[in-house]
Amino acid sequence: MDFEKDNTFVTGRLKSVKYAFLGAVKLITTEHSVMVQFGIGIAMSVLGFIMHISATEWLFQTLAIGLVMSIEGLNTAVEKIADFIHPQFHEKIGFIKDIAAGAVFFAAMTAIAIGALIYIPKFI
Ligand SMILES: Nc1ncnc2c1ncn2[C@@H]1O[C@H](COP(=O)(O)OP(=O)(O)OP(=O)(O)O)[C@@H](O)[C@H]1O
């Protein structure tokens, strides 16, 4: 069955936002890795309120949470495409999945560094 694209400017954009929101809900409710990242994001936000972090610290923390969840979502999409186009073992599929996971690693290390810079001085 062909997918009919809505090319109207206003309704087309509104539908894109709706599909994007539904996609975010699908990510959070079906993907364990995204559930974990979402849970960590909520926990860090609660900690931010408890520790009364500054506006600048909120900016960096919010960016870090968004960065990790976005890259994790894209990594999940890459994994799904890879499994769809080639479910069997293939060296190149392994390489593609590894480098997509590597992108999550960069984002996660950045978030850990930001978290450490914000909270370690408050605990020592
Ligand atoms: N079809 C395949 N061919 C070759 N290697 C694969 C294949 N599928 C997975 N792998 C290897 O296994 C690793 C994990 O793949 P998988 O799809 O389970 O990702 P994951 O990060 O564990 O998934 P999830 O995010 O769902 O927990 C990949 O990074 C890759 O090295």
PDBQT file of the ligand as one rigid body, heavy atoms in Angstrom, charges set to zero:
ROOT
HETATM    1  N1  LIG A 201      22.704  -8.595  11.741  1.00  0.00    +0.000 N 
HETATM    2  C1  LIG A 201      23.859  -8.423  12.401  1.00  0.00    +0.000 A 
HETATM    3  N2  LIG A 201      25.022  -8.732  11.779  1.00  0.00    +0.000 NA
HETATM    4  C2  LIG A 201      26.194  -8.551  12.444  1.00  0.00    +0.000 A 
HETATM    5  N3  LIG A 201      26.322  -8.093  13.690  1.00  0.00    +0.000 NA
HETATM    6  C3  LIG A 201      25.214  -7.749  14.335  1.00  0.00    +0.000 A 
HETATM    7  C4  LIG A 201      23.922  -7.903  13.749  1.00  0.00    +0.000 A 
HETATM    8  N4  LIG A 201      22.993  -7.502  14.639  1.00  0.00    +0.000 NA
HETATM    9  C5  LIG A 201      23.666  -7.109  15.714  1.00  0.00    +0.000 A 
HETATM   10  N5  LIG A 201      24.991  -7.234  15.555  1.00  0.00    +0.000 N 
HETATM   11  C6  LIG A 201      26.049  -6.892  16.545  1.00  0.00    +0.000 C 
HETATM   12  O1  LIG A 201      25.467  -6.901  17.837  1.00  0.00    +0.000 OA
HETATM   13  C7  LIG A 201      25.537  -5.592  18.428  1.00  0.00    +0.000 C 
HETATM   14  C8  LIG A 201      24.257  -5.318  19.173  1.00  0.00    +0.000 C 
HETATM   15  O2  LIG A 201      23.180  -5.263  18.245  1.00  0.00    +0.000 OA
HETATM   16  P1  LIG A 201      21.702  -4.986  18.680  1.00  0.00    +0.000 P 
HETATM   17  O3  LIG A 201      20.871  -4.766  17.487  1.00  0.00    +0.000 OA
HETATM   18  O4  LIG A 201      21.263  -6.055  19.631  1.00  0.00    +0.000 OA
HETATM   19  O5  LIG A 201      21.904  -3.600  19.427  1.00  0.00    +0.000 OA
HETATM   20  P2  LIG A 201      21.681  -3.236  20.941  1.00  0.00    +0.000 P 
HETATM   21  O6  LIG A 201      22.364  -1.931  21.132  1.00  0.00    +0.000 OA
HETATM   22  O7  LIG A 201      22.059  -4.368  21.845  1.00  0.00    +0.000 OA
HETATM   23  O8  LIG A 201      20.111  -3.091  20.865  1.00  0.00    +0.000 OA
HETATM   24  P3  LIG A 201      19.116  -2.393  21.841  1.00  0.00    +0.000 P 
HETATM   25  O9  LIG A 201      19.414  -0.915  21.738  1.00  0.00    +0.000 OA
HETATM   26  O10 LIG A 201      17.792  -2.770  21.243  1.00  0.00    +0.000 OA
HETATM   27  O11 LIG A 201      19.379  -2.972  23.216  1.00  0.00    +0.000 OA
HETATM   28  C9  LIG A 201      25.760  -4.622  17.245  1.00  0.00    +0.000 C 
HETATM   29  O12 LIG A 201      26.406  -3.425  17.644  1.00  0.00    +0.000 OA
HETATM   30  C10 LIG A 201      26.615  -5.490  16.317  1.00  0.00    +0.000 C 
HETATM   31  O13 LIG A 201      27.972  -5.493  16.735  1.00  0.00    +0.000 OA
ENDROOT
TORSDOF 0
